[in-house]
Amino acid sequence: MRQGDVSFWYADIGGVPARRAPMQGDTRADICIVGAGYTGLWTAYYLKQADQSLDVLVVEKDFAGFGASGRNGGWLTGGFAWTHDRYRAAAGEAGVRAMVRAMNGTVDEVIRVAEAEGIDADILRTDELVYAVNDAQQRRLEDEAETRIRWGEEGRVRTIGAEEARARVDVPGTRGAMVVGGVARVQPAKLVRGLAAAAERLGVRIVEGTAVTSIAPGRVDTDRGRVTAPVILRATEGFTATLPGSERDWLPLNSAQIVTEPLPDAVWDRIGWHGHEIVGDFSHVYCYCQRTREGRIAVGGRGMPYRYGSGLDDNGRPGGDTVARLMRILRRHFPAAAEARIDHAWCGVLGVPRDWCATVGFDRDTGIGWAGGYVGVGVSTSNLAGRTLADLARGQETELTGLPWVNRRVRRWEPEPLRWLGITGMYRLLDAADRHEARGGGPSRLAALGYRLTGR
């Protein structure tokens, strides 16, 4: 089993790419974007689409797509994954409904750009299937579907019973599933690499191997020199905690994946999954899976959820306990593939604000903007964030800049060791709740206690 090396998605395209040249001394730009993942690249792309005259510079510490953009589960969902009421408190019901509609539209927008720019990212339109495998999960399934339908997703969310769910993907113990239409499966590294190339064709400058050491109004200091720019946009997502002064802004939450060898037709005949749906479950420590282009199963979930002091992984290398946990999920949900060889395991971090709700914003007084804190749904959310941030940076007032996540600030995470104790305690309680529910114990109160620990 190959471990780390950023992710399987890069192995799938021949390995990690050669880096672009680093910054060569001090420079100037109209807009400097810190971070060359989905958010930074989408923002740069839309800025140049709107105004070709803008000099846009993207500064990246490693290479474009090194972080979550090149490591995620490949779920392009357009879903609203946060607490609706937290946004409603600031913007009212109409504002939240507008944000739901905008999020739902991101799948079509990403596919439109990919087709226009010739980006081959194994994009396949399909459904999302989220399974319930015990009575407690079935209750959460019904609550989640009802909530999403009530907030405007009645055209894309529905529930199905056990027989229909198992006819699509034969997950043992299935009670039912939530079906979300209008989603897509993608190969994330192909998408981010193609987006970087498309931005460059428009004239965006991307420098790699250039570490940002500080951000201040009008300037970005790096280990390769200083960028002077009136507008600076931070698009660092799970790596935000590495920036001086931002250690407690967003917590880097770890997620990990494994991928099997390509499976023979006989195994697929037992599993089903002929629609290539993206598949998850309603456990508290949930999983996310896809059937890849060449017939592998990729399984993702929380392994070691948080490293003390907001620490990061070593080039995507997961721990042994994490791999074992993911293999148990594979064998439980897809027993026909239980003996399959695991070809690759990897991990990465995603950004989590203190209230577990994504945000995008721009401070006109300082000229500094930001976007991120997607809490694991960044493939589609980053597109909406990029479009919104591009409008904000250009001083435009649009439908997107009026959405309730714009300029929404929350308090910072607690200092250590409280941060580690809270996150670690939450996930231990969620694990215990899942074990209780798997034994037929009904909805566990331990989960509610765990969520209260961190305000999730």
N, C-alpha and C positions, 0 to 999 in steps of 0.2 A: 504494500500500500504506500503510495506516494503521499507525503504529508507536507502541508504548507505550500511553498513556491507560489505564494499569493493565493491561487485558486485553481481548481480544475478547469475553469473556463479559459484560462490562459494556456494550459496544457492542450486544450482542445484546438487552439489556433496556432500551435507550434511553439509555445513558451512565452515568457514575459517579453515585452518589446524592448528594443534598444531605446535608450533615452534620447529625447531631443536635447539640444544644447542648453546648458545652463545660462543664466543671465550673465552678461559680460560687463560688469561695472554698473555705475549709476545710469538711470534712464528715466524717461518721462512717458506718460501716457494720459489719455483723457480719462480712462477708467481702468483701474487695476483690480483684478479679481484674484482672490487668494483661494486656491484649491481647484484642481482640474478633474473633478468628478462630474457626475451628471448635473448637479446644480450650477457649478461654475461654467460648464460648457454650454448648457442650455441658455444661461443668461448671456454669455458672450455671443452665441448664435443669434438670438433674438435682437440683441443690441445692434449687431451689424446688419441684420435684415431691415431694421427700422431706420438706421442712419449709417450708410456706408462710409461716411467721412470720419466716424469715430475711430480713434486709436485705442483699441482694447488689448490689454496685456493680461494674460493668465499666468500666475506664478504657482508652480507645483513643486513640492518637496521631493517627491519620488518620480512617478510617471503618471500620465493621464489615465485614470481608472485604477490606480493602485488600491484605493480604499474600497468602501462598500459597493461602489459602482461596478467594480469588476469581480465582486465576490458574492453577490446576493443570490436569492433563490430564483430569479428570473420571472417574478410575478408582476405583470403589467396589468393592474386591476382597476385603477381609477376609483378606488373605494375611499370612503370617509371612515378612517380607522380610529378616530379620537372621540372624546365625549362631547356630544352635541351641545349639552347644556352649558359647558364651560365657555363655548363661543357665544351662545345665546345671551349669556349674562351681559356681554359687552355690546352685542350688535343686534339683538332681537332675532325672532324666528325667521323673518324674511332673509336676513343676512346669512344665516346658517344654511337655509335652503339654496340660496344662490351659490354658496361654497360647495354644497353637495353636487349641484349641477355642473359647476366648473370642474370639480374633481372627476366626475363621470365622463367628461369630455376629453380627458387627457389621453385615453387609450387611442382614440381616433387621431388625435393630434400627433402623438408619437409615431404612429404608423404612417400618417401623411408625410411627415418629414423624412422618415426612413425611406419611403418610396421615392420622394422627390430627390433625395441626396444619394440614392443608390446604396443604402446601408443594408447589407445582408446580415441580419442578426437572428436568423432562425425564428422570425416572428410568426406565430400561428394563432389566429383567433380561435378562442375556445370558451369554455365555461370554467368557473371556479366551483369546486365541490368541497364543502366543509362538513365532515362527517361527525355524527354523534354515535358513540359506541357503548354508552350506558345511559341510564335514565336521567342522571344529573346533567350529562351533556345534552341530552335531548331537550331538557327544559331550557338550557342556555341557547340552544339552536332556535327554539321558538321565540324566545325573548329577543334575540339578535335580529332575526328576520322581521319581527313585528316593528322593532325600533327603526330599522333601515327603511322599511316600507312607509312608516309614518313620516319619516323625514324626506320623502320624495323619491325613493328608489323602487317604487312599486312596479316599474317597467322592467327591472332587471333582477330582482330578488324574489325567489319563491322557495318553498320547501317541498321535499319529496319523501315518500315513505321508504321503508327498508328494502322492499323488493326492487323498486326502481333504482335506488341508490346502488345496491349490490350488482344490478345488471350493468351499471356503468363502470364501476370499479369495485371489485369484490373484496371489500374490507370486512374481515370477520367481526361479528358482534354488532353490526350496523343496526341502529334503530331508525335512522333517517339521515337526511343531509340537507343543507342549505345550498341552493344553486344560485350563483351570481353570473348573469350573462354579460356579454360585452367586454370580456377580459381577453388577455393574450399571454402566451408563453414566449419568452425571449431568451436568447443567449446573451447575458449581460455584458461580458467583455467585448463581444462583437459590437454591441450597441454603443458602448462608451468610446471604443476606438474609432468607430465610424463617425460618431458625433464630433470627436476631436478633429478628424480630418475634414469634415464639412465646415467646421468653424474656421479652420486654417484657410480653406479655399475662399472664404469670405474676407480674409485679411486679418483674422485674429492672430495675435502673437502668443505662442505658448512656450514658456521656458520651464524646463524640468531640472531636477537635481538642485533646486534652489530653495533653501529653507527660510521661511519667514521667521524673524526673531522678534518683531514688534510691529504693531499697527497703531497709527496715530492720525489725527486729521491731516490730510494732505500728503501723507507719506507712508510707505511700507519699507521697513528695513529688513534686509535679508543677509545671508552669509556671503552673498555675491555682489552686494551693493545696495543702493537705495533707489526705490521707485518713487517719483514725485507725481502725484495725480490728485485732481480735485475730488474725484469720486473713487472710493475704495469699497469693494463688496467682499464680504467674508462668506465663503462657501465651503466650510471645512467639516460640517456634519459631525461624525463621531470623533474626529481629530481635533475638535475645537478646544478640548481640555489641554492640549499640548501648547497652546498659545499663551504667552505670559499675560497674566491678568484675567484669563478666561477659564481657569482651572475648575471653577465650580459652576460655569454657565450651563453646560450640557454634559450629562454623564455618558461616558462611552460604554454602552451595553454590548456584551459579546454575544455573537451568534455563530453557529458552526454548521457544516454540512459534510456529508459523505456522498459518494456516487459509486454505483456498482459498475461492473463490466457490462457491455452490451448483452442483453438477455435474449435467449432463443425464442422462436415463435411459440414453442410449447409452453413456456412460462407465461407469455402474454396471453395465450388462450385461457389460462387458468385465472389470471388477474383481470382480464378485460382491458379497460383503460384505452379503448380504441379511439376515443375522442381527444386524447392527449390533454385532458383537463388538468388544471393545476389543483392540487389536492391538499387539504389540511384537516384538522380535527378541532373539536371543542374542548380538549383538555385545557387546564389552566396553563400548563407549560406546553403550549401548542407546538405542532410541527408544521412544516411546509414542504411540499414535494412536487416534483415535476417528472414527466416522462420526456427525456431529452430527444433531440433530433435522431440520434443513432440507436435509440432503444435502451438507454440506461435509466435507472431510477436514481434521482437525486433527492436526498432526505435532509432537511434542515431543522434546527431547533436550538434552544438555549443549552449550552454546555456549562462552562464556567461563566456565569452571567456577568460577573464584575470582578476586576482585578483591583486590589487595594491601591489607593492613590490615583485612581483613574488610569491605571496602567494599560498598555496596549499589548497585542500579541507579537510574536516573533515571526514576521513575514508570513502570517497566516497559519502557523503551526498550532493545531489544537492539542489538548492533553488527552491522555489515554482514557480517562474516565468519560470525557466528552464523546469520543469515538464509540465507546461501549454503549453509551446512552442512545446514540443515534442508530446503532446496529440493532438495539432492542426495539426501537420504533419500526425499523424496516421489517424485522421478523414478525412483529405483532400485526402490522397493517397489511403486509404483503408476504405472507408465509410461503408462497410459491417461489419467492426469490430469496428465501432464508439462507440457502447455501451459495448464493452468488458471491463472487470475489468482489471485495471493495477495492477500487482502483485508486481512489484519491480521497483525502480528508483535509479540510481547511476551515478557517474561521476568520472573523473580522468584527469590527465594531460599528454600531449605529448610534446616532445621537438621541438622547432623551432629556427634554426639559423637565423642570421640577414638577410641572403639572401634566406631563405626558401628552402635550398637545403641540403640534408643529406651528412654526411661525415664520413670517417673512417681514422685513421692515427696512426703513431707511430714515436716517436722521439728517434732515436738511441742514441743520446747523453745523454738523461735523463733516458731512459728506460721506459718512460711513453707513453701509447697509449690510444686511445679513439674511440668510435663509437656512432652514434646516430644522433639526429636531423631529425627524419624520417618524421615529419610533418603529422603524421596520417596514414602512411602505413607501420607500423613496423612489422606486423606479418610475412610478407615475407621478407622485407628488412633486418630485424635483422638476418635472416639466412645467407644471403650473407655477411653481416657485420661480423658475427661471423667467417665464413670461412676465410674472408680476414684478420681479426685481428689476427687469429691464425697463418696464414702464416707470417704476419709482425712480430709478437712477436718472432717467431722462426728464423727470419732473412732470410726467403726464398724469392726468386724473382720468382713470378708465374704470370699467366695471371691475376689473381685477384688483385695482388698487383700493377699491372700497370693500373688499371681502373682509370678514371678521378676523382673520388671522394676521392681517397687516398691522404692523407696529404694536403687536400684542406682547407685552413683557410680563414675565413672572419672576418670582424670587429665585435666588440661586440655591444650588444644592448645599447641604450642610458640610462642614469640614470633616476630615477624617478624625476618629474612626467611625463617626456616626453614619457617613455615607455608606461605608462597607457593611456596617452592621444592619442598616436598613434594607439594602438590596439583597444581601445574603439571607437575612431573615425572611424576607418576602418570598424568595424562591424556595427556601426550605419548607415554608408553610404551604406554598402552592404544590410542591411535590407531594407533601403529606396529604393534601386535599385530593389530588388525583388518585393516590393509592386508596384512600378511603372510598372514593366514588367508584373505582374499578371493582371493589369488593361488593358493590351493590348497596352502599350505605346512604345513597341519596346525596343531595347537594351538601357540601361540607362547609361549615362555618369557618374553618381554618383559612380558606381562600379570602373571605371578606376581611379577616384579621390581617392577612398578608398585604392586601391592597391598601389597607389603612396605614400600614407602616410607612409607605412611600407616597401616599396620596394618589395612587394610580386610579 
